[in-house]
Every structure is written in C-alpha cells, then in structure tokens.
C-alpha cells in the first residue's frame, strides 16, 4: 500500500466548451446581424420620416407602427445578443412611439395640435440619437483597425 493520498482522475479534456459549437456561434452571429438590420431599418424610417412628419404630421400613423415594430424586434434581438448600445437605441425607438401615442391620446391632440410638439420632440430625439450612432460607428471602425 502506498502512503500517498488518493487523487481522483482528471476529467477528460473537452478542448472546446460543449455549448460553444460552430452552430451556436453562427446562431449568435445571425441574431446580432438581425438586431442590427432591424434597428437600422427603424433608424432609416426615423431619419427619412422626420422631414416628412414636418410636412405632413399624419405620417406618424404610418411611421409610428414601423418604428414601434422595428424597435421592439430590435430590442429583443439585441438584448439576446448582449449588444447593449443597440438595445438602448431600440428601446429609444419604442419609447418615442409610446411618448407620441400618449401625448395624442391623453392630451387629445389633433393634427394641428401635434404638429409643433412633435417637431420639437422629434428634433430632440434626433439630437440625442445622432451622437450615439456616431460613437457606435467610430467604435466599430476602431475595432476593425485594431483587428488587422
């Protein structure tokens, strides 16, 4: 008999974590791409729709649901992908829709009443949103530069 204490056998080496498979990585990438595409469609609707809204305030009846849908789907996908800045942008898209909806319904605004407040709220939203988008673009560019 040996005087050395008994040591359990080492677990077999897995090399790669069992849940980190190429299929899982591909799925994560597709979710991330889906989030970015969905939110980008909402952003395009925002930047194209704002000038249209200044001209014809009733356009929010079309643009609002587009922004709410893309914001909601983008929020879910970016949250799953843990893309926090994109999650924030998607949440802001939904938030603007809720704000406009509540203003119209609680304050009983008609098109004439909503024109000026919507213009002000819209420009404030764009002024807050644009620096975040610039930050994301610069960060993505710098990451690509450092990766090479």
N, C-alpha and C positions, 0 to 999 in steps of 0.2 A: 504494500500500500504506500501511496505517495503522501507526503506531508503537505503538498501544495493544495490550496483551496480549489474546489471545482469551479471552472469558468464555463458559462453556457456558450454554446456555439454561436458564432456571429451570424446575423441574418444574411440571407443571400443578397448579393449586390443587385440592385434593380437598374442601376445605371441612370435611368430617367424615371421620374416620378410616374406612377401608374396612371394618374389622371392627366398628365401632360403629354398628350399624344399629338401627332400631326393633325388629326381630325379636330381635336379640341382647339388647337392653335388656329386652324382655318376657320372654325366657328367663331372664335373671338374676333378674328380679323373681319369677318363678314358682318358681325354685329357692329363693330366700330365703324366700318365703311357705311353701313346702313344708317347709323346715327348721323354721321357727317353729311351724307347725301340728303337725308330727310330735313335736317336742320338748315342746310344750305338752301333747299327749296323754300323753306319758310323765310329765310333771310332775303332771298330774291323777291319773294312776294312783299316783304316789308319795304325794301328799298325801291321797288317798282311801284308798289301800291300807295306809298305815302304821297307822291306828287298827284297821283290820280285822286286820292282822297281829298286833297286840297281843292281840286277842281269839282269833284262830284262826291259829296260826303256819303251818299248812299252806297258807294262802292265798298264800304265796310261790311255790308251784308254779304258780299262775296269773299272779300279778303279776310274777314274775321274767322269764318269757319276754316279757310285754308290754313291760316296761321295757327288756329287752335289745334287742328288735326296734326299738322307737321310738328308743332311744339310738343304735343302730348306723346306722339310716337317717338320723336327725337329724344324727349326726356327719358322715356323708358329704356330705349336702346343705349343712350349714353350713360345712364345710370348703371345698367348691366355691364357696360364696357369700362366703367370707372373712369370715364373721361369727364372730369368734374367741371372744367370750364364750359364744355359743350352742354353739360347738364344745366348749368346756370343760364346759358343762353336760351336753351329750350324752355326752361321754367319762366324766363322773362317773356318769351313769346306767348305762353299761356296766360301769364299774369296780365299782360297788356290787353288781351282779349277779354279777360274777366273784368278788368277795370272799365273798359269801354262798355261792356254789356251792363254792368251795374250802374254806371252813370246814366245810360239811356233809360233803363227800367226804373231805377229808384228815383231819379230826378225828373222822370217823364219828359226827356228831351226829344224834340222832333229834329228833323234835319237842319233846320235853321238854327236851333239852339245848340246843336252839337258841333257845328262847323268850326267855330273858333276854339272851343276847348279841345276838340280832337286834334286840331292843328298844333296847339301848344303841347299837349301830351305826346303827340307823335314826334315832334322835334326833340323834346326832352329825351324820349326813348332812344331815338337815333343818336343823339349826342352822347348818351351813356353807353350805348351798344358799340359804336364805332371804335373807340379806343380798345375795348376788349377784343374785338376782331383783329385789330392791328397787332395787338400783343400776341394773339394766337398765331398769326401769320409769321411774325418775326421769330417767335419761339420755334415754330416748325422749320423755318428756313435755317436757323442756327443749329438745330438738331441734325438736319441733313448735312450741313457743312462739317460738323464735328464727326459725323459717322464716316465720312470719306477720308 
